[in-house]
């Protein structure tokens, strides 16, 4: 099968269609909240809708989700973050991602 799989846990991994496993180095306990997975799915689907290949969409989406969660946890406190708060910090994460030239 030619699928990309996101293995979401306290450590996130993305499995590629070729069998490679990529570990994502962003994230925070702040993401352990109801609706956080829905936010992650929306981010990845947004990249897919823009035409990014599935592996790149999953890698960028999981990193961005983790980074936004980390930022939300830093500014709001890990225990109080809600899924909607994660979306508030996506723009900061996008700016960081754009600097790496992976997204424009």
Buried (B, 14 or more C-beta within 10 A) or exposed (E): EEEBBBEBEEEBBBBBEEEEEBEBEBBBEBBEBEEBBEBBBBBBEBBBEEEBEBBBBBBBBBBBBBBBBBBBBEEBEBEEBBBEBBBBBBEBBBEBBEEEEEBE
